[in-house]
Amino acid sequence: MAGDPVVACADAESFYYVSADIDGTNGISGVSLSTSTDGGKTFASPAVAVIVNEPSDSHIVNGAWIAVQPANPTHLST
């Protein structure tokens, strides 16, 4: 996880954390997503949700964003 974090809340227990992600080993960048089901007390390990198919030394995600869709809180928009 590289920065620009954003947290979205679906309900009292469900939180989503996104951040810019840089994988220096593989030379890729993207957006990582981590979830919490205990009201934000703990979060699962981040998973890469979006991969930018460009070299990370020249293309870095800046400003990852997330929103929970009010009509269906299990659907996220980025």
VEXVEX-367737 format. One record per atom (N, C-alpha, C): y, z, x; atom name. Coordinates in Angstrom, 2 decimals, always signed. Layout:
% residues N
<r><c2>Y</c2><c3>Z</c3><c1>X</c1><lovex>CA</lovex></r>
...
//
This chain:
% residues 78
<r><c2>-1.16</c2><c3>+0.00</c3><c1>+0.85</c1><lovex>N</lovex></r>
<r><c2>+0.00</c2><c3>+0.00</c3><c1>+0.00</c1><lovex>CA</lovex></r>
<r><c2>+1.23</c2><c3>+0.00</c3><c1>+0.90</c1><lovex>C</lovex></r>
<r><c2>+2.18</c2><c3>-0.87</c3><c1>+0.55</c1><lovex>N</lovex></r>
<r><c2>+3.30</c2><c3>-1.09</c3><c1>+1.45</c1><lovex>CA</lovex></r>
<r><c2>+4.65</c2><c3>-0.60</c3><c1>+0.93</c1><lovex>C</lovex></r>
<r><c2>+4.77</c2><c3>-0.28</c3><c1>-0.32</c1><lovex>N</lovex></r>
<r><c2>+6.05</c2><c3>+0.20</c3><c1>-0.82</c1><lovex>CA</lovex></r>
<r><c2>+6.44</c2><c3>-0.41</c3><c1>-2.14</c1><lovex>C</lovex></r>
<r><c2>+7.67</c2><c3>-0.17</c3><c1>-2.54</c1><lovex>N</lovex></r>
<r><c2>+8.21</c2><c3>-0.60</c3><c1>-3.83</c1><lovex>CA</lovex></r>
<r><c2>+7.34</c2><c3>-0.13</c3><c1>-4.99</c1><lovex>C</lovex></r>
<r><c2>+7.00</c2><c3>+1.18</c3><c1>-5.05</c1><lovex>N</lovex></r>
<r><c2>+6.11</c2><c3>+1.66</c3><c1>-6.11</c1><lovex>CA</lovex></r>
<r><c2>+6.79</c2><c3>+1.73</c3><c1>-7.47</c1><lovex>C</lovex></r>
<r><c2>+5.97</c2><c3>+1.52</c3><c1>-8.50</c1><lovex>N</lovex></r>
<r><c2>+6.42</c2><c3>+1.66</c3><c1>-9.89</c1><lovex>CA</lovex></r>
<r><c2>+5.29</c2><c3>+2.34</c3><c1>-10.67</c1><lovex>C</lovex></r>
<r><c2>+5.63</c2><c3>+3.27</c3><c1>-11.55</c1><lovex>N</lovex></r>
<r><c2>+4.64</c2><c3>+3.94</c3><c1>-12.39</c1><lovex>CA</lovex></r>
<r><c2>+4.94</c2><c3>+3.61</c3><c1>-13.85</c1><lovex>C</lovex></r>
<r><c2>+3.87</c2><c3>+3.29</c3><c1>-14.60</c1><lovex>N</lovex></r>
<r><c2>+4.00</c2><c3>+3.06</c3><c1>-16.05</c1><lovex>CA</lovex></r>
<r><c2>+3.07</c2><c3>+4.03</c3><c1>-16.76</c1><lovex>C</lovex></r>
<r><c2>+3.46</c2><c3>+4.46</c3><c1>-17.94</c1><lovex>N</lovex></r>
<r><c2>+2.71</c2><c3>+5.45</c3><c1>-18.71</c1><lovex>CA</lovex></r>
<r><c2>+2.27</c2><c3>+4.83</c3><c1>-20.04</c1><lovex>C</lovex></r>
<r><c2>+0.96</c2><c3>+4.92</c3><c1>-20.35</c1><lovex>N</lovex></r>
<r><c2>+0.44</c2><c3>+4.40</c3><c1>-21.62</c1><lovex>CA</lovex></r>
<r><c2>+0.37</c2><c3>+5.51</c3><c1>-22.66</c1><lovex>C</lovex></r>
<r><c2>+0.04</c2><c3>+6.71</c3><c1>-22.23</c1><lovex>N</lovex></r>
<r><c2>-0.04</c2><c3>+7.89</c3><c1>-23.10</c1><lovex>CA</lovex></r>
<r><c2>-0.01</c2><c3>+9.12</c3><c1>-22.20</c1><lovex>C</lovex></r>
<r><c2>-0.22</c2><c3>+10.29</c3><c1>-22.77</c1><lovex>N</lovex></r>
<r><c2>-0.11</c2><c3>+11.53</c3><c1>-21.99</c1><lovex>CA</lovex></r>
<r><c2>-1.11</c2><c3>+11.62</c3><c1>-20.84</c1><lovex>C</lovex></r>
<r><c2>-2.18</c2><c3>+10.88</c3><c1>-20.89</c1><lovex>N</lovex></r>
<r><c2>-3.22</c2><c3>+10.94</c3><c1>-19.86</c1><lovex>CA</lovex></r>
<r><c2>-3.29</c2><c3>+9.71</c3><c1>-18.97</c1><lovex>C</lovex></r>
<r><c2>-2.82</c2><c3>+8.56</c3><c1>-19.43</c1><lovex>N</lovex></r>
<r><c2>-3.03</c2><c3>+7.28</c3><c1>-18.73</c1><lovex>CA</lovex></r>
<r><c2>-1.77</c2><c3>+6.79</c3><c1>-18.03</c1><lovex>C</lovex></r>
<r><c2>-1.86</c2><c3>+6.73</c3><c1>-16.69</c1><lovex>N</lovex></r>
<r><c2>-0.75</c2><c3>+6.26</c3><c1>-15.88</c1><lovex>CA</lovex></r>
<r><c2>-1.24</c2><c3>+5.13</c3><c1>-14.98</c1><lovex>C</lovex></r>
<r><c2>-0.34</c2><c3>+4.19</c3><c1>-14.67</c1><lovex>N</lovex></r>
<r><c2>-0.64</c2><c3>+3.06</c3><c1>-13.80</c1><lovex>CA</lovex></r>
<r><c2>+0.40</c2><c3>+3.01</c3><c1>-12.69</c1><lovex>C</lovex></r>
<r><c2>-0.05</c2><c3>+2.87</c3><c1>-11.46</c1><lovex>N</lovex></r>
<r><c2>+0.81</c2><c3>+2.87</c3><c1>-10.29</c1><lovex>CA</lovex></r>
<r><c2>+0.61</c2><c3>+1.53</c3><c1>-9.57</c1><lovex>C</lovex></r>
<r><c2>+1.68</c2><c3>+0.78</c3><c1>-9.40</c1><lovex>N</lovex></r>
<r><c2>+1.60</c2><c3>-0.48</c3><c1>-8.65</c1><lovex>CA</lovex></r>
<r><c2>+2.52</c2><c3>-0.40</c3><c1>-7.45</c1><lovex>C</lovex></r>
<r><c2>+2.15</c2><c3>-1.15</c3><c1>-6.42</c1><lovex>N</lovex></r>
<r><c2>+2.91</c2><c3>-1.17</c3><c1>-5.18</c1><lovex>CA</lovex></r>
<r><c2>+2.66</c2><c3>-2.48</c3><c1>-4.46</c1><lovex>C</lovex></r>
<r><c2>+3.62</c2><c3>-2.89</c3><c1>-3.66</c1><lovex>N</lovex></r>
<r><c2>+3.37</c2><c3>-4.03</c3><c1>-2.77</c1><lovex>CA</lovex></r>
<r><c2>+2.23</c2><c3>-3.64</c3><c1>-1.84</c1><lovex>C</lovex></r>
<r><c2>+1.43</c2><c3>-4.61</c3><c1>-1.45</c1><lovex>N</lovex></r>
<r><c2>+0.25</c2><c3>-4.35</c3><c1>-0.63</c1><lovex>CA</lovex></r>
<r><c2>+0.20</c2><c3>-5.36</c3><c1>+0.51</c1><lovex>C</lovex></r>
<r><c2>-0.01</c2><c3>-4.88</c3><c1>+1.72</c1><lovex>N</lovex></r>
<r><c2>-0.16</c2><c3>-5.77</c3><c1>+2.87</c1><lovex>CA</lovex></r>
<r><c2>-1.47</c2><c3>-5.42</c3><c1>+3.56</c1><lovex>C</lovex></r>
<r><c2>-2.32</c2><c3>-6.41</c3><c1>+3.72</c1><lovex>N</lovex></r>
<r><c2>-3.59</c2><c3>-6.26</c3><c1>+4.44</c1><lovex>CA</lovex></r>
<r><c2>-3.42</c2><c3>-6.94</c3><c1>+5.79</c1><lovex>C</lovex></r>
<r><c2>-3.03</c2><c3>-6.16</c3><c1>+6.78</c1><lovex>N</lovex></r>
<r><c2>-2.79</c2><c3>-6.71</c3><c1>+8.11</c1><lovex>CA</lovex></r>
<r><c2>-4.05</c2><c3>-7.23</c3><c1>+8.78</c1><lovex>C</lovex></r>
<r><c2>-5.20</c2><c3>-6.66</c3><c1>+8.43</c1><lovex>N</lovex></r>
<r><c2>-6.47</c2><c3>-7.11</c3><c1>+9.02</c1><lovex>CA</lovex></r>
<r><c2>-6.80</c2><c3>-8.53</c3><c1>+8.61</c1><lovex>C</lovex></r>
<r><c2>-6.58</c2><c3>-8.83</c3><c1>+7.33</c1><lovex>N</lovex></r>
<r><c2>-6.92</c2><c3>-10.16</c3><c1>+6.81</c1><lovex>CA</lovex></r>
<r><c2>-5.70</c2><c3>-11.07</c3><c1>+6.68</c1><lovex>C</lovex></r>
<r><c2>-4.51</c2><c3>-10.53</c3><c1>+6.95</c1><lovex>N</lovex></r>
<r><c2>-3.31</c2><c3>-11.34</c3><c1>+6.93</c1><lovex>CA</lovex></r>
<r><c2>-2.87</c2><c3>-11.80</c3><c1>+5.55</c1><lovex>C</lovex></r>
<r><c2>-3.11</c2><c3>-10.96</c3><c1>+4.52</c1><lovex>N</lovex></r>
<r><c2>-2.70</c2><c3>-11.33</c3><c1>+3.16</c1><lovex>CA</lovex></r>
<r><c2>-1.81</c2><c3>-10.24</c3><c1>+2.57</c1><lovex>C</lovex></r>
<r><c2>-1.01</c2><c3>-10.63</c3><c1>+1.59</c1><lovex>N</lovex></r>
<r><c2>-0.19</c2><c3>-9.66</c3><c1>+0.88</c1><lovex>CA</lovex></r>
<r><c2>-0.41</c2><c3>-9.84</c3><c1>-0.61</c1><lovex>C</lovex></r>
<r><c2>+0.00</c2><c3>-8.84</c3><c1>-1.38</c1><lovex>N</lovex></r>
<r><c2>-0.18</c2><c3>-8.91</c3><c1>-2.82</c1><lovex>CA</lovex></r>
<r><c2>+0.36</c2><c3>-7.66</c3><c1>-3.49</c1><lovex>C</lovex></r>
<r><c2>-0.27</c2><c3>-7.30</c3><c1>-4.60</c1><lovex>N</lovex></r>
<r><c2>+0.11</c2><c3>-6.13</c3><c1>-5.38</c1><lovex>CA</lovex></r>
<r><c2>-1.13</c2><c3>-5.29</c3><c1>-5.60</c1><lovex>C</lovex></r>
<r><c2>-1.02</c2><c3>-3.97</c3><c1>-5.35</c1><lovex>N</lovex></r>
<r><c2>-2.15</c2><c3>-3.08</c3><c1>-5.59</c1><lovex>CA</lovex></r>
<r><c2>-1.90</c2><c3>-2.27</c3><c1>-6.85</c1><lovex>C</lovex></r>
<r><c2>-3.00</c2><c3>-1.87</c3><c1>-7.51</c1><lovex>N</lovex></r>
<r><c2>-2.96</c2><c3>-1.11</c3><c1>-8.76</c1><lovex>CA</lovex></r>
<r><c2>-3.85</c2><c3>+0.10</c3><c1>-8.61</c1><lovex>C</lovex></r>
<r><c2>-3.36</c2><c3>+1.26</c3><c1>-9.03</c1><lovex>N</lovex></r>
<r><c2>-4.13</c2><c3>+2.49</c3><c1>-9.05</c1><lovex>CA</lovex></r>
<r><c2>-3.92</c2><c3>+3.14</c3><c1>-10.40</c1><lovex>C</lovex></r>
<r><c2>-4.98</c2><c3>+3.73</c3><c1>-10.96</c1><lovex>N</lovex></r>
<r><c2>-4.89</c2><c3>+4.33</c3><c1>-12.29</c1><lovex>CA</lovex></r>
<r><c2>-5.14</c2><c3>+5.84</c3><c1>-12.25</c1><lovex>C</lovex></r>
<r><c2>-4.56</c2><c3>+6.52</c3><c1>-13.23</c1><lovex>N</lovex></r>
<r><c2>-4.79</c2><c3>+7.95</c3><c1>-13.42</c1><lovex>CA</lovex></r>
<r><c2>-5.20</c2><c3>+8.18</c3><c1>-14.87</c1><lovex>C</lovex></r>
<r><c2>-6.21</c2><c3>+8.99</c3><c1>-15.06</c1><lovex>N</lovex></r>
<r><c2>-6.64</c2><c3>+9.33</c3><c1>-16.42</c1><lovex>CA</lovex></r>
<r><c2>-6.50</c2><c3>+10.83</c3><c1>-16.69</c1><lovex>C</lovex></r>
<r><c2>-5.77</c2><c3>+11.52</c3><c1>-15.81</c1><lovex>N</lovex></r>
<r><c2>-5.58</c2><c3>+12.97</c3><c1>-15.98</c1><lovex>CA</lovex></r>
<r><c2>-4.10</c2><c3>+13.34</c3><c1>-15.99</c1><lovex>C</lovex></r>
<r><c2>-3.30</c2><c3>+12.48</c3><c1>-16.59</c1><lovex>N</lovex></r>
<r><c2>-1.87</c2><c3>+12.77</c3><c1>-16.72</c1><lovex>CA</lovex></r>
<r><c2>-1.09</c2><c3>+12.61</c3><c1>-15.44</c1><lovex>C</lovex></r>
<r><c2>-1.62</c2><c3>+11.87</c3><c1>-14.47</c1><lovex>N</lovex></r>
<r><c2>-0.92</c2><c3>+11.64</c3><c1>-13.22</c1><lovex>CA</lovex></r>
<r><c2>-1.19</c2><c3>+12.68</c3><c1>-12.15</c1><lovex>C</lovex></r>
<r><c2>-2.10</c2><c3>+13.60</c3><c1>-12.40</c1><lovex>N</lovex></r>
<r><c2>-2.44</c2><c3>+14.60</c3><c1>-11.38</c1><lovex>CA</lovex></r>
<r><c2>-3.14</c2><c3>+13.96</c3><c1>-10.18</c1><lovex>C</lovex></r>
<r><c2>-4.03</c2><c3>+13.03</c3><c1>-10.45</c1><lovex>N</lovex></r>
<r><c2>-4.72</c2><c3>+12.30</c3><c1>-9.39</c1><lovex>CA</lovex></r>
<r><c2>-4.76</c2><c3>+10.83</c3><c1>-9.76</c1><lovex>C</lovex></r>
<r><c2>-4.89</c2><c3>+9.98</c3><c1>-8.76</c1><lovex>N</lovex></r>
<r><c2>-4.99</c2><c3>+8.54</c3><c1>-8.96</c1><lovex>CA</lovex></r>
<r><c2>-6.21</c2><c3>+8.02</c3><c1>-8.23</c1><lovex>C</lovex></r>
<r><c2>-6.85</c2><c3>+7.01</c3><c1>-8.81</c1><lovex>N</lovex></r>
<r><c2>-7.98</c2><c3>+6.34</c3><c1>-8.16</c1><lovex>CA</lovex></r>
<r><c2>-7.46</c2><c3>+5.58</c3><c1>-6.94</c1><lovex>C</lovex></r>
<r><c2>-8.37</c2><c3>+5.26</c3><c1>-6.04</c1><lovex>N</lovex></r>
<r><c2>-8.00</c2><c3>+4.44</c3><c1>-4.89</c1><lovex>CA</lovex></r>
<r><c2>-7.43</c2><c3>+3.12</c3><c1>-5.37</c1><lovex>C</lovex></r>
<r><c2>-6.41</c2><c3>+2.59</c3><c1>-4.69</c1><lovex>N</lovex></r>
<r><c2>-5.80</c2><c3>+1.34</c3><c1>-5.14</c1><lovex>CA</lovex></r>
<r><c2>-6.73</c2><c3>+0.15</c3><c1>-4.97</c1><lovex>C</lovex></r>
<r><c2>-6.61</c2><c3>-0.78</c3><c1>-5.89</c1><lovex>N</lovex></r>
<r><c2>-7.33</c2><c3>-2.05</c3><c1>-5.82</c1><lovex>CA</lovex></r>
<r><c2>-6.29</c2><c3>-3.16</c3><c1>-5.82</c1><lovex>C</lovex></r>
<r><c2>-6.55</c2><c3>-4.22</c3><c1>-5.09</c1><lovex>N</lovex></r>
<r><c2>-5.63</c2><c3>-5.35</c3><c1>-5.07</c1><lovex>CA</lovex></r>
<r><c2>-5.72</c2><c3>-6.07</c3><c1>-6.41</c1><lovex>C</lovex></r>
<r><c2>-4.60</c2><c3>-6.15</c3><c1>-7.11</c1><lovex>N</lovex></r>
<r><c2>-4.56</c2><c3>-6.77</c3><c1>-8.43</c1><lovex>CA</lovex></r>
<r><c2>-4.08</c2><c3>-8.22</c3><c1>-8.36</c1><lovex>C</lovex></r>
<r><c2>-3.22</c2><c3>-8.52</c3><c1>-7.40</c1><lovex>N</lovex></r>
<r><c2>-2.67</c2><c3>-9.87</c3><c1>-7.23</c1><lovex>CA</lovex></r>
<r><c2>-2.68</c2><c3>-10.18</c3><c1>-5.74</c1><lovex>C</lovex></r>
<r><c2>-3.18</c2><c3>-11.34</c3><c1>-5.37</c1><lovex>N</lovex></r>
<r><c2>-3.17</c2><c3>-11.77</c3><c1>-3.97</c1><lovex>CA</lovex></r>
<r><c2>-2.26</c2><c3>-12.98</c3><c1>-3.85</c1><lovex>C</lovex></r>
<r><c2>-1.37</c2><c3>-12.94</c3><c1>-2.86</c1><lovex>N</lovex></r>
<r><c2>-0.51</c2><c3>-14.08</c3><c1>-2.55</c1><lovex>CA</lovex></r>
<r><c2>-1.25</c2><c3>-14.92</c3><c1>-1.52</c1><lovex>C</lovex></r>
<r><c2>-1.55</c2><c3>-16.15</c3><c1>-1.83</c1><lovex>N</lovex></r>
<r><c2>-2.31</c2><c3>-17.01</c3><c1>-0.93</c1><lovex>CA</lovex></r>
<r><c2>-1.43</c2><c3>-17.64</c3><c1>+0.15</c1><lovex>C</lovex></r>
<r><c2>-0.68</c2><c3>-16.80</c3><c1>+0.81</c1><lovex>N</lovex></r>
<r><c2>+0.17</c2><c3>-17.22</c3><c1>+1.92</c1><lovex>CA</lovex></r>
<r><c2>+0.05</c2><c3>-16.15</c3><c1>+3.00</c1><lovex>C</lovex></r>
<r><c2>+0.27</c2><c3>-16.50</c3><c1>+4.25</c1><lovex>N</lovex></r>
<r><c2>+0.16</c2><c3>-15.53</c3><c1>+5.35</c1><lovex>CA</lovex></r>
<r><c2>+1.11</c2><c3>-14.35</c3><c1>+5.16</c1><lovex>C</lovex></r>
<r><c2>+0.60</c2><c3>-13.13</c3><c1>+5.41</c1><lovex>N</lovex></r>
<r><c2>+1.43</c2><c3>-11.93</c3><c1>+5.22</c1><lovex>CA</lovex></r>
<r><c2>+2.55</c2><c3>-11.82</c3><c1>+6.24</c1><lovex>C</lovex></r>
<r><c2>+2.48</c2><c3>-12.57</c3><c1>+7.34</c1><lovex>N</lovex></r>
<r><c2>+3.57</c2><c3>-12.51</c3><c1>+8.31</c1><lovex>CA</lovex></r>
<r><c2>+4.77</c2><c3>-13.35</c3><c1>+7.88</c1><lovex>C</lovex></r>
<r><c2>+4.61</c2><c3>-14.15</c3><c1>+6.80</c1><lovex>N</lovex></r>
<r><c2>+5.74</c2><c3>-14.95</c3><c1>+6.32</c1><lovex>CA</lovex></r>
<r><c2>+5.99</c2><c3>-14.81</c3><c1>+4.82</c1><lovex>C</lovex></r>
<r><c2>+5.06</c2><c3>-14.21</c3><c1>+4.06</c1><lovex>N</lovex></r>
<r><c2>+5.21</c2><c3>-14.05</c3><c1>+2.61</c1><lovex>CA</lovex></r>
<r><c2>+4.79</c2><c3>-12.64</c3><c1>+2.21</c1><lovex>C</lovex></r>
<r><c2>+5.75</c2><c3>-11.84</c3><c1>+1.79</c1><lovex>N</lovex></r>
<r><c2>+5.48</c2><c3>-10.47</c3><c1>+1.40</c1><lovex>CA</lovex></r>
<r><c2>+6.03</c2><c3>-10.25</c3><c1>-0.01</c1><lovex>C</lovex></r>
<r><c2>+5.24</c2><c3>-9.60</c3><c1>-0.85</c1><lovex>N</lovex></r>
<r><c2>+5.67</c2><c3>-9.26</c3><c1>-2.21</c1><lovex>CA</lovex></r>
<r><c2>+6.79</c2><c3>-8.23</c3><c1>-2.11</c1><lovex>C</lovex></r>
<r><c2>+7.84</c2><c3>-8.46</c3><c1>-2.84</c1><lovex>N</lovex></r>
<r><c2>+8.98</c2><c3>-7.54</c3><c1>-2.85</c1><lovex>CA</lovex></r>
<r><c2>+9.27</c2><c3>-7.14</c3><c1>-4.29</c1><lovex>C</lovex></r>
<r><c2>+9.07</c2><c3>-5.89</c3><c1>-4.61</c1><lovex>N</lovex></r>
<r><c2>+9.41</c2><c3>-5.40</c3><c1>-5.94</c1><lovex>CA</lovex></r>
<r><c2>+8.34</c2><c3>-5.64</c3><c1>-6.98</c1><lovex>C</lovex></r>
<r><c2>+7.16</c2><c3>-5.07</c3><c1>-6.79</c1><lovex>N</lovex></r>
<r><c2>+6.11</c2><c3>-5.14</c3><c1>-7.82</c1><lovex>CA</lovex></r>
<r><c2>+6.57</c2><c3>-4.36</c3><c1>-9.05</c1><lovex>C</lovex></r>
<r><c2>+6.31</c2><c3>-4.89</c3><c1>-10.23</c1><lovex>N</lovex></r>
<r><c2>+6.70</c2><c3>-4.24</c3><c1>-11.49</c1><lovex>CA</lovex></r>
<r><c2>+5.52</c2><c3>-4.23</c3><c1>-12.43</c1><lovex>C</lovex></r>
<r><c2>+5.54</c2><c3>-3.29</c3><c1>-13.36</c1><lovex>N</lovex></r>
<r><c2>+4.48</c2><c3>-3.18</c3><c1>-14.36</c1><lovex>CA</lovex></r>
<r><c2>+5.07</c2><c3>-2.60</c3><c1>-15.63</c1><lovex>C</lovex></r>
<r><c2>+4.50</c2><c3>-3.00</c3><c1>-16.76</c1><lovex>N</lovex></r>
<r><c2>+4.87</c2><c3>-2.43</c3><c1>-18.06</c1><lovex>CA</lovex></r>
<r><c2>+3.62</c2><c3>-2.37</c3><c1>-18.92</c1><lovex>C</lovex></r>
<r><c2>+3.55</c2><c3>-1.34</c3><c1>-19.75</c1><lovex>N</lovex></r>
<r><c2>+2.46</c2><c3>-1.19</c3><c1>-20.70</c1><lovex>CA</lovex></r>
<r><c2>+2.90</c2><c3>-1.83</c3><c1>-22.00</c1><lovex>C</lovex></r>
<r><c2>+2.06</c2><c3>-2.69</c3><c1>-22.58</c1><lovex>N</lovex></r>
<r><c2>+2.39</c2><c3>-3.31</c3><c1>-23.85</c1><lovex>CA</lovex></r>
<r><c2>+2.27</c2><c3>-2.27</c3><c1>-24.96</c1><lovex>C</lovex></r>
<r><c2>+3.36</c2><c3>-1.98</c3><c1>-25.69</c1><lovex>N</lovex></r>
<r><c2>+3.35</c2><c3>-0.93</c3><c1>-26.71</c1><lovex>CA</lovex></r>
<r><c2>+2.29</c2><c3>-1.12</c3><c1>-27.81</c1><lovex>C</lovex></r>
<r><c2>+2.04</c2><c3>-2.36</c3><c1>-28.20</c1><lovex>N</lovex></r>
<r><c2>+1.07</c2><c3>-2.61</c3><c1>-29.27</c1><lovex>CA</lovex></r>
<r><c2>-0.37</c2><c3>-2.42</c3><c1>-28.81</c1><lovex>C</lovex></r>
<r><c2>-0.61</c2><c3>-2.53</c3><c1>-27.50</c1><lovex>N</lovex></r>
<r><c2>-1.96</c2><c3>-2.35</c3><c1>-26.96</c1><lovex>CA</lovex></r>
<r><c2>-1.85</c2><c3>-1.73</c3><c1>-25.58</c1><lovex>C</lovex></r>
<r><c2>-1.88</c2><c3>-0.38</c3><c1>-25.50</c1><lovex>N</lovex></r>
<r><c2>-1.62</c2><c3>+0.30</c3><c1>-24.23</c1><lovex>CA</lovex></r>
<r><c2>-2.65</c2><c3>+0.07</c3><c1>-23.13</c1><lovex>C</lovex></r>
<r><c2>-3.73</c2><c3>-0.65</c3><c1>-23.42</c1><lovex>N</lovex></r>
<r><c2>-4.68</c2><c3>-1.00</c3><c1>-22.35</c1><lovex>CA</lovex></r>
<r><c2>-4.32</c2><c3>-2.31</c3><c1>-21.70</c1><lovex>C</lovex></r>
<r><c2>-3.29</c2><c3>-3.01</c3><c1>-22.23</c1><lovex>N</lovex></r>
<r><c2>-2.84</c2><c3>-4.28</c3><c1>-21.65</c1><lovex>CA</lovex></r>
<r><c2>-1.57</c2><c3>-4.04</c3><c1>-20.84</c1><lovex>C</lovex></r>
<r><c2>-1.56</c2><c3>-4.58</c3><c1>-19.64</c1><lovex>N</lovex></r>
<r><c2>-0.43</c2><c3>-4.41</c3><c1>-18.75</c1><lovex>CA</lovex></r>
<r><c2>+0.24</c2><c3>-5.74</c3><c1>-18.49</c1><lovex>C</lovex></r>
<r><c2>+1.54</c2><c3>-5.71</c3><c1>-18.26</c1><lovex>N</lovex></r>
<r><c2>+2.30</c2><c3>-6.90</c3><c1>-17.90</c1><lovex>CA</lovex></r>
<r><c2>+2.91</c2><c3>-6.67</c3><c1>-16.53</c1><lovex>C</lovex></r>
<r><c2>+2.88</c2><c3>-7.71</c3><c1>-15.70</c1><lovex>N</lovex></r>
<r><c2>+3.50</c2><c3>-7.58</c3><c1>-14.39</c1><lovex>CA</lovex></r>
<r><c2>+4.62</c2><c3>-8.58</c3><c1>-14.26</c1><lovex>C</lovex></r>
//
